[in-house]
């Protein structure tokens, strides 16, 4: 049914990128606007889901015939279908979301079984103690990375070989399970991530000028926003950590490291769908003074 490869956003993006500001200062402002706009578009699925989480915290009737978790699950499915029908998302990105839903749900099943966190409300659409909408929270991370890669036309230099990244992803994912029974190798994993991606630069074009940043810095920034979103989720009572059982408190800073590692898994899985590419003109990209932003 869906045979297109470009989303509806593609045409909108081209029109915005073809705008000609009246001065250099206006060009910088326009570039910042475009960057925020593109990143906002990239996290559309996650933003809608997070908005529904907050809305249902304040507005969901206590005795509603449909459980809150079930509404969130059905709403996530509806949003996903709408994004595809309106060509606001590509089929490839929808496949990425499906993969992350499965990966996230498997982790949720294990983590809730060992008491890492709980879902305090009842629901019909669930597996064990895990409501099915929870997988969409992981999927939104994969969706953001996949969409950012396409929208910002991301390219990379110094990217590690595939066998290195896949091995790293397997080790990270396994440690989320094994650290409950074996020594936690999280510190070693951080070191391996630094070694693997320490030389990697990501190139992106918000407007007309090619920009770049260390990929490790990008990892840290994205993980920070995910940790903030997790605080919103726990504040809304969607899931609860043991230290939040009596009263809400901020998610402990140590969870930031866990999200950093999980986000790296997400990035590596997306790289299997969107293989990392070199800049179109690597020599020019490295030498351009503007490419340090």
C-alpha positions, 0 to 999 in steps of 0.5 A: 500500500505504502510505496513512497520513500519520502515523507510529506515533511520532505517538501516542507523542509525544502521550502524552508531550506530555500528561504534566503535571509536578508543578512548574516545575522538573520541567516544564523537565526534562521539556521537555529530555527530550522535546527529546532524545527527539524529536531522537533519534527524528528521527535514528533512521535515521542512528543505526542506520546509524552503529551498524552501521558501528561494529559491523562495524568490530569484529565483521565476519569478515575472510573473510566471504562477504558484503562489509562494504559489501554488508552495510551496503547490505542492512541499510540497505534492511532498516531502511528497509523496517522503518521503513515497515512498522512506521509509524515513518517516513512514505512522504514521508520515505522519498521524501526519503531516495531523493532524497538517496541519488541526490544523494549517490551522484552526488557520491561518483562524482565525488569518488572519481574525483578522489581526494578520498577512497577506499573501501578495501574491495571490494563487489558492490553498487557503481557504479564505486568507490562502494559503494551504501550510501554514498548512505544516509549522505547520505540519513540527513542528509535524513531527520533534517531532514525528520523534525525538521521534522515532529516538532518542528512547525517554523515560520519567520519571515523565511524567504527566497523559494524562488527564493533558496534554490533558486539558493543550493542549485544554486550550492553543489552546483555548487561541490563539482564546479567548485572542482577546476577553477575558483576555490573560491567557498566563502567567497562561498557562506558570505556568501550563506548569511548574507545569505539566512538571517540574518533567519530564526528557526526556531520549535519546540515541544519540549513546551508552550512555543514556543521559537525560535533563529536558523536559522543557529545551527541550521545550525551545530549540525547541521553540527557533529554531522555532522562528528563522525559523519564522524569516526566513519565514517572511524575505522571505516574506511568511507572514507579521506581522503588524510591518513588513508591510513597511520593514522587522524587526525581529519577536518580542521576544514575539512571542517566548512565543507563539511558545513555547505554540504552540510547547507544543500543538504539543508535546502533540498531538504527545504523543497521537500517540507515548505514552510516555514510561519509560526508559527500565531500569528506575533505571539504567537510573536515577543512571547512572552518564553519564545520566546527559548530 
